[in-house]
Amino acid sequence: MGQGLLIPVLPIYARDTFQSGDLLVGIAIAARHFGTMGFDIPAGMLIGRLGLNRTMIIGVILFGVSSIFAGLSGSFTILFLSRILAGVSFALWSISRHAYIASVIPNESRGRALALFGGFGRIATIIGPLIGGIMAEFISIRSPFFFQGFVALLTLIIILKNSQKFEMSDQKPSVGYLNDLRNTFFDHKHVYLTAGISAIALQFLRASREIVIPLWGDNLDLRKDEIGYITTLSFAVDSFMFPISGYIMDKFGRRFTGIPAFIILGSSLVLIGTVGSPILFLTPYATLIIAAILSGVGNGISSGLVLTLGSDLSPPNNRGGFLGIWRFISDSGGAAGPTVMGVVANSFSLATASFSSGIIAITGIIFLRFFVKETLVKDKKKSKTKN
């Protein structure tokens, strides 16, 4: 929720406070993603040295510090650096939580746990922007940053009082950062080059809808509030699909959510490309709404999938190092999605960008179906008992 506070605030803050142009506003928004990607791998390696609790606590502290610096920033440079720091904190925070869940949740219930984990995050993403927008409108544009720092403090207190202390005694002994990185990658290169590509494709599609839907709404001359309603509807549908995702992943297997997600999410983006054409005899507005809802369904049924695959495939003696590279690979898909869609739309057309999503979806399906083994491990004892 704290992370979502700045979604409606940061672009306006960067533009109005520092008279930034659209390019600098985009850089300010992208800074956190670059900070996260740049520190995903180091964060994973640090878990093996500092442990999960210390890594998580450092991440939360840095998150609070970055919020305060952003709220107090007197120049765009300070704002940019504070958002980079926020990205670093997010890498520490997210990978330590991911490794914790992978360590304490058994394989046969991991899908439900991580779907629930992802679902709560999605719901909070709706609540956070609402609170941030209200605070910015009725208190001040800087107030959401300070409130974000307060949320970080509350989170830190919860962690200190409730997080379990456990030693990662089965971790590999450190042989130096670069050696750790090289050994981890080459030990699991097949996983990274197969399951990793599926993760990239899914994250690419997820992030692409965040740019495709608003731009099509703008092309249709919809008001900003109308575009906001459609986007909120899409994310609301997304937020409440996680129980289905978790149940299917643990009952039938991970691919039974991944492949339908690719089909539905890819089809929804392709459908958006037909907006304005006589296909389906729908008005452009109705087509955009239906496509937005479908994209929410497609994304929602894959809630927790990337996290679950990463947890299933991570080795017990080096979860942090493995997940650091895994998150770096999957995060690259999320960073590339809006960028590539924007380049294609600018070079050709928005419809071409929408249709090209279908190619990404097909690629993800092929790799997930034919190159990635099913990672759900059935409990043989329970199966024999039932038989």
N, C-alpha and C positions, 0 to 999 in steps of 0.2 A: 504494500500500500504506500509505503514511504517513497519507493521508487516512482510510483505512478503520479505522485503529487505534482511533478514538474512537467508532465506531458503537455498540458495546455498552457503552461506558464513560460517555459524556457525560451521558445521562439520569440514570444512578445518581449520578454525581458532582454534578450540579446539585441533585438531590433530597436526597441524604443529607448532603452537605457544607454546604449553605446552607439546609437545611430548606425547599426550594422546593415549592410546590404544582404540580399538573399543568400549569396555565397557564404558569407561569414555566419549567417544564421544556420545554414546547413552544416558548416564546420562545427559550430557549437553543439549541435544535436549529435553529430557523428562522433564527437570527441570521446564520449563514454564508451561507445562500441569499439573504437580503436584502442582505448585504454584496456578494455576487457580482453580483446584479442591478443594484445601485446603482452598481457600478463597471465593468460590462461595456463601456458606451459610452466612458467616459473612458479605459479601458485600450486600447481599439481606437485611439483618437485618439493616445494616448501613443506607440504603436508608430511612427507616422509621424515623431515628434519625437526619440525616444530610440533607435529601432532595435529589432530583435527581441531581440538578445542582452541588452542592458541591461534591457529590460522583463522578460524572463524571469528574469534574475538578481535584480532587485528583488523580483519576485513570490516567489521561493524564500526570500530573506532575510526578507521580511515573514511568510512562512508559519512559519519557524523562530521568529521573535520572538513571533508570536501564540501558538505552542505553549507557549513558556516562560512567558509572562504568564498563560496559562490554568492551567498547572500550579501557579503560585505565587499565583494569585488568592486573596485573603482575603475577598472579598465577591462577591455575585452580579453586581453592576454591572461589576466588573473582568472577570469571566468573560464577560459579555455583550459588552463592548467588544472583548475579545480574539477572540471568535468573529466579530464584525463585521470585524475586521482580517483574520482568516483568510479571510473571503469576498472581501475586497479582493485579498488575495494570490492567491486562486484565479482571480479574473478576469484578473489580469496574467499569471499562469502559463499558464492554459489558452488564452487568446486568442493569446498570443505563440507557443505551440507550434502552434496551429491555423494561424496565418498562415505559420509556417515551413514546415509540410508543404504548404500550398497553393502556396507559392513554389517548392519544390524537387521536388515529385512531379508528373509529367505527368498529364494528364487521364485517359489510357487505363489507368493503373495506380493512380489515386488511390483508387478504391473498395477495392481490396485493402489498400492502405497504411493507410487510415483505419479499415477494419474490423479490421485487426490491432492498430492503435493502441487502438481501443475494446475489443477483445477482451482485450488485456493488462490494461487498466484493470478489466474485469469480473473477471478471475481474481484480480487483486490485491485487489479488494474482498472476496473470500472469505478471502484470507490475512490481510489487515489486522485484521479483527474477531477472528479466532482468536487472533492474537498479543496484541492489546489486552486481550481478556478474560482470557487466562492471566496476563499481567502484573498486571492489576488484582486478580486473585484471590490470586496467590501473592507479589506484591511489595508494591504499594500502589496505591490508586486514582489517585494522581497520577502514577505512573511512566509510563503510556502517553503522557502529554503531553510528558514530557521525552524519551522515546524518539522521539516524533514530531519534536521539535526536532533530535535527532541524525540522523534520516533526512533532514531538510531540509539539514543540513550536508553529508551524503554526496552528496545531489543537486546541491548547489551546486558541490562539487569536480568532479563528473562534467561538469557544464556548462562550468566554467571550462577544463577540460582538453580537452574534445572538441567543443564547439560551434564551428561554422564562423563566421568573421567575414565578413559580406557586407554591402555597402552597398545600401540601398534607394534607389538613385539615380533610379528612375523614379516615385517618390512625388510626389503633388501638392504644390505649395508650400503651407505653412500660411497660412490667412487668418483665423486666430482660431478658438477652440474652438467657439463657437456657430455661426459661419458654416460651419465644417467639418461640424458635425453636421447642420445644416439642408441644406447642399448634398448631403451623402452620402445623406440620407434621400430627398430629392426626386429625386435622380438615379436612385434604385433603388426608388422607392416601389411600382412594379408587382410587383417581386420580393418585397418585404416583405409585400405584401398578398395574395399568392397562395401562393408557396412558404413564406412565413413562417407562414401559417395552417396549412398541412400540418405544419410543424415543431412548432407549438404543440400541435396535436392529438396528434401522436405522443408528445411529451414529457408531455402530460397523461395519456395512457393508461399510459405507463411508470411515472410517479410514483403513479398511482392504485392500481396493484396492490400497492404497498408498504403501503397502508393497508387495502385491501379484504380481502386474504388474511388478515392477522393478526386483523382484527375478526371475520371469519366464523369463524375458528378459535376465537376467544373465545366467540362465540355458541354454538358447538357444545360448549362446556365442555371443550375440549382443554387438556391441560397446556401450559405455556409451552414446555417442551422439544419437545413434539410440533409446536407451531406453528413453532418454530425449525427443526425437521427439514424441514417442508414448505417453508418459505421458502428454506432453504439448497438444497433440491432444485431449486426453481424457478430460483434464481440460478446453480446449477451447470450446468443445462441451457443457460441463457442464455449462460454463459461460453464454451461450446465450439461455438457456432454461427457464430462470426465468420468462419471460412474460407469457409463457404458464402455468407455475405453478400457478402464481398469478391469472390468469383469471379463471382457473379451480377451484381453491380453493374458490373463491368468487362467482362463478356461480353455481357450482354443490355441493360443499362441500369439506371438508378437506380430507376425506377418498378417494376421487376420484383422488387425486394425491399420497396419501400415499401408497395405495395398488398397483397401477401400478409401483410405484418406487421400492417397495420391490420385485415385480416380475422381473422387468428388471434388477435391480442392482444385485439381488441374482443370476439370470440366467447368467449374464455376468461373475460373479466370478466362477460359476460352469463351464461355457464354457472354461474359462482359464485353468481349470483343465484337459481339454481334449487336450491341446496343445501337439503336438508330436504324437497323436494317429490318426488313419485314419478317424476319425469321420468328416463328412461333406466334406471329400476329399479336405481339405484346407491345405496349407502349415502351419507349426507352426507360421511363421511370420505373415501370413494373419489372422490366428485365433486369435493371440494376439492383432492385430490391431482392428479387429472387436469387440472383447470382451472389449477392452479399450474404443472404441467409445460407445458401449452399456452401459458401466458403467457410462460414462459421461452423457448419456441420462437419465439413471435411477436416478442418483444423481441430475441432473439438474431439472427434473420435480418435485423433492421434495424440491426445493429451498424455504427456509423460512417456511417449514412445522413445524419443531420442535419449532421454535420461535412463529409461529401462534397459535399452540395448547397451548403452555404455556401462551400466551397472552389471548386467549379465556377462558382458565380455571382459570386464576388468579382472585382472589377476588378484587374488586375495593378498599376495605379498607385495603388491605395488599399485594399489588402487589410485593413489593420488597422482603418480607419474602418468599412468595410463589415461586417467580422466582429464588431466591437463591437456594432453595432446588431442584427445577425443573432443573436448569442448572447443579447442582452437579450431579444429576441422569443421565442426558443426556450426560454430559461430561465424566462420567465413562465409557459409551459405547465407546466413541472415544478413551479413553486411553487403554481400554481393547482390542480393535480390533487388532492392530498390535502385541500386546504382546501375545495374545492367538494364533493368526495365526503363529507367530514365534515359539511358544512352540510346536504346533501341527506339523508344518513342520519339526522341529528338531527331534521330537519324532517318527513321522511316515513318512510323505512325503509332499511335497508341493502340490501335487495333492489332498491328503486327506484334507489338510487345505482349498484348494479351494472348494472342494465338501461340506465341512462342513458349508460353507457360506449359502448353500441352507437351512439348518436346521434353521439358524438364521432368514433368510428371511421368512420362513413359520411361525415361532413363531411370528414375527412382524405382519404378515398378520392376524393371528388368533386373536391376542389381539386387533388390530385396528378395525377389522370387527365385532367382537362379544362382546368385553368388553369396548369399548370406544364409548361414544355417539357422534353423529355428533355435532360439536360446531359452525357451521355456523348458524347464526340467520337470517332468512329471514325477510325482512321488510314487515309486513302484510299490511300496508297501500298501499305500491306500488303494491303488489300482487292484492289487491282489485280493484285498479285503472285500472290495466291491464285487469282484468276479466270484 
